[in-house]
């Protein structure tokens, strides 16, 4: 059993993304803290400007969005004091925004500006972490291995049903394994956007998988990150190979 607060109840539904550490969750934590903390700095600057204590309208909008991101991050790290201490804040700040809209009509468009700014910051942060995270390459490697293993299993299922191996080049074999076979059985599932115009299955780097079948063996090969099939033994070689018996 997990030592987490909500993980035992949510893991089966959200565990595949909520509880896995990644650069994205680090970005959510930093962004939430930055937005939530900035409200005090901006409120202080506005008070200094007007030479009196004021709570500007954007204080509540920054409070709301910062508390939402903080709560998401606290759900990720799954600590009861943080979750229980913050779970009501978005509702309280949201209610204050409703009061603000009722009493300050001229500020109604400002909330949308804050929301748009937060969304832009989130997209920029997530995009940067996705492109620069060392996990990005690992995720693509894992995806490639899953694809290739599913091809081997598909060939195995095809052989069990038809007592022969699929024929032709890789695109033709992929089409046969998808459903273009005498019994119209789908042995693999491939998203349409992962197929090129010839019907070849593209790896996560956009290059077609190579598929070889011979005897009782199925071999699937990806060119890897560099996009080139390397037959040498130099340091640049990053091909991925999966092989399995079909009977």
VENKADA-V570669 format. One record per run of one state. SS is the DSSP state (2 for helix, 1 for strand, 0 for the rest). FROM is the first residue (numbers start at 0). TO is the last residue. If there is no record, write none. Layout:
ss=SS from=FROM to=TO
ss=SS from=FROM to=TO
This chain:
ss=0 from=0 to=5
ss=2 from=6 to=17
ss=0 from=18 to=21
ss=2 from=22 to=49
ss=0 from=50 to=55
ss=2 from=56 to=76
ss=0 from=77 to=78
ss=2 from=79 to=85
ss=0 from=86 to=87
ss=2 from=88 to=102
ss=0 from=103 to=103
ss=2 from=104 to=131
ss=0 from=132 to=132
ss=2 from=133 to=161
ss=0 from=162 to=168
ss=2 from=169 to=177
ss=0 from=178 to=190
ss=2 from=191 to=193
ss=1 from=194 to=194
ss=0 from=195 to=199
ss=1 from=200 to=201
ss=0 from=202 to=206
ss=1 from=207 to=207
ss=0 from=208 to=208
ss=1 from=209 to=213
ss=0 from=214 to=215
ss=1 from=216 to=221
ss=0 from=222 to=238
ss=1 from=239 to=244
ss=0 from=245 to=246
